[in-house]
Amino acid sequence: MTHPFHPLAGREFELATYKKAWGEDRVYFCDDAGRLQHMPVGWTSVAPPDPFRAVAAGRCCFRTEDLLRLADLVARLRGSRA
């Protein structure tokens, strides 16, 4: 588990399966009680590294796609005040 804010952050589990569910890739694993659990693959080390983050190597805090979406949101919020 690599998601920094998840309660299981830092824990390791054996991968049961990896498949698409609810429109996204998810990993399935058994918890300490033996129950099958699942979570988005992006919250784990199973996901391949994001190419932008790999190339940026910590030198860039934001992806271009995210900044464009933020600019669009700000423009819509400013327009709603008018």
MORA-V577807 format. One line per field, one symbol per residue. phi: phi as a letter, one per 40 degrees, with the letter a starting at -180 (. if undefined). A space follows every 10 residues. Layout:
phi: ???
//
This chain:
phi: .bccbcdcdg cbbcccabac afgacbbbac cccgccbaad cccbcccccc dcccccfgcb cbcddccccc cccccccccc cc
//
